[in-house]
Amino acid sequence: CERLGIDPAKPFVTYLGSSANIARDETWLVGQIVSGVRQHPDRSIREINFVVRPHPANAKVYEQIHEPGVVVWPKDGALPESETSQRDFFNTLHYCIGTIGINTSGMIDAIVLNKPCVSMITEEYKTTQSQAVHFKHLLASGAVEAVNDVNGGLKAIERMLSGADERKGHRKQFVASFVRPYGMTFSAGRVAARAVELAAQKMTPEQIKQTLGREFSEAK
């Protein structure tokens, strides 16, 4: 928080930006959410900070955001590839009270870290949300809370701050079934590499799934 220039004594929400093909410029939505928070009757809500994490391929649009208590980080966007950028991404999720956004794979990372995750379902982006396969899984799982307007987003932020969290079990189940279906014991890279090997042997998806289940359950 000190690095980003926000008060570490105050909680922050992380806004997860989407790629340009999902939402070319969603800064208007960020502005509406921040404005709603600043006008909230509860002082503890009004003083919440925001860390906006742009999608690495869609960061330039955020240059227009200049609001107190709102930090765009990293300003130019960044893939979490190096040790430093991975640490930044982790900290941005780990220390926030929850996340909000439209539709981005960063929501899966937030769920892995067991953070409340809210998706704004709007007319502007309904098509790009409904077409994304991973987003369909997210909604169906219950791991993500879908809200239809800024007021719904504000109520979700209220619950984040209060600690009310009814979706914790859904997030845990999503990680177990979608992110790490072969358990947390094994490296995800090891499982993925084995899947590629089996695909190269021209196995069907169902055969790959059965083989991975057998091999890694035996290894347990």
N, C-alpha and C positions, 0 to 999 in steps of 0.2 A: 504493500500500500504506500509506503514511504517513497519507494522508487517511482511509483506511478503518480504521486502527488495527491493522494486521497487520504483522509483521516483514518488511520488503522483502528481507531476506537469505534468507528461507525461501520455497520454491516454494508456489504455491497451485493448487488445482483449482477450476474454476467449475462450480457446480451450476446447471443451467438449469431453472427452474420451468415447469410446464405450466399451461395455462388450467384453469378450474374444470370445464369439460365433459370434459376429459381426465383430470384427477386433482384432485378437490375439495380434498383435504388430504394432501399427500405428505410432510409434515414427519416422519412416522414413518420413512420411507425415508431421508431426510437423516440422521436421528438414528442409524439403524443403520449407515450408511456411515461416519459420523464416528466412532462407537463402535468399529467394526472397525479403522479407521485408528489410533486412539489405543491400541489393544491390540496393534498389530502388533509382532512381535519386532524389526523393523529400526527403529532410532531415526530414520533419515532419513525413513521413511514416517510414523512417529508424529508427527513435527513438521510435517507438511504442513498448511498453512492451507486454509480453504475460503471462497470468496466465493459466496454463494447469491444468484442474481439471480431474483427472483420474476417470474412473468408479470404484466404491468401490470394485468390484470383479476383477479388472484388473489393479492394480496400480504398481505392481512390475516392469513391463517393462519400466516404466518411470525413473527408477533409473539411467539410462544411459544418461539422459539429463543434460548437464551442459553448458548452454549457457547464456551469459550476457543478462539481461533483460527478461529472461524466468524463471518463477517460477512454480514448480509443487506443487499444494496445494489442499487438504491435501496430504502430501507425501505418506502416506500409504493408501489413499483412505478413504472415510467415507460416510456412509448413513446419510442424514439430519434428524436424529431422535431426538437428544437432542436439547435443546434451543441453545447451543453454535454452534453445527454443522449446524443447520438451519440458524443461523445468518451468518455463514461463507459462506454457499451456496448462500444465498440471496445477500450478499455483493459482491460476486464474479460475480454475474449477474447484479446487480443493477448499479454498478459503471463502468462496462466495456462499450466500445462503440459498442460492438456487439460480437456475438459468431460464432464459426466455428467448424466443426466436420464432422463425417461420418454419424452416425445414433445412436442416443441415446435418451431416454425419457427426458434427461435434456434439449433437444431442446424445448420440450413443456413448461418446466418451464421458459425458456428464452422468449418464445412467450407470456406467461402469464404476464411477466414483461415488455412486449412490446419492446424487444430488437431485432435488426436485427439478423437473424439467417441464416447461410450459410452451406450447405451440400456439401462436396466434393464427387462427383460421380466418382469412379475409377473402372477400370476393376477388381482390386483385391477384392473389396467389393460390386460389383454390385449385386451379387446374394443375399447376406445377407441384402442388402438394399431393394431389390425388394420384398423379402419374408415377410418383417415386416409390419404388418397391420397398425400400427400407422404411419409408415413412408409413406405409400401410402396415408393416409389421409393428412399428412403434405404437401406432394408434390402437391396433387390435389387441396389443399386449396389455394396455392400460398403464404402461410405464411412463407415458407422456400424458400430461393433462392438456386437453384441447379447449381453448376458449375462443369465443366468436367476436369479441370486441375488447377495447381498451379497458372498459370497466371490469370485464372478466379477468383481464391480466392484473389489474390492481388488486382484486380480491385474492388472486393467487399469490401475489407478493405479500399481502397481509398474512396469509397462511404460512408462507415461508418464514417470515419474521417471528411469528408466534410459535413456530416449531411444529405446527399441525402438519402431519405428513401421512396421508392415507395410502400412498402409492409405493411405499418402501418395499413391500412384499412383491408388488408387480415388477419393480425394477430388478430385484434379486432374481425373480423367475425369468425375466427377459435375458439377463446375463447368462443364466444357466442354460437356457434353451436356444438363444439366438447367437450370443457372442462367444460363449465357451461351452458348446454342447458336449465336449469330451472331458469336461472338468477343468479345474484350476491347477491340477497337478502337473500338467504338461505344458510346455511352451507352445503358444499359439502358432509360432513360426514353424515349429517341428511338425505340427498337425497339418498345416497348410502345405508344407513341402511334400509331405507324404501324399496328400490329395493330388498334387500336381503330378507326382510319379505315377499314381494310379490312373489318372486321366490320360497320361502319355501311353499307358498300356491299353487305351481304348475301352476302359471300363465305363459302364453307364453311371449316371449320378447315383442311382440306387445302390449299385454294386460298390461304388466308392464309399458311400455312407455306411454300408454294412461292414466293409473291410476295416474302415477306420474305427468303428465301434468295437469290432472284435479285437483289433490289435491293441487299441489303447485301453480297453477294459481289461485285457489280459495283462497289460503292463502294470495296471494298478495292483 
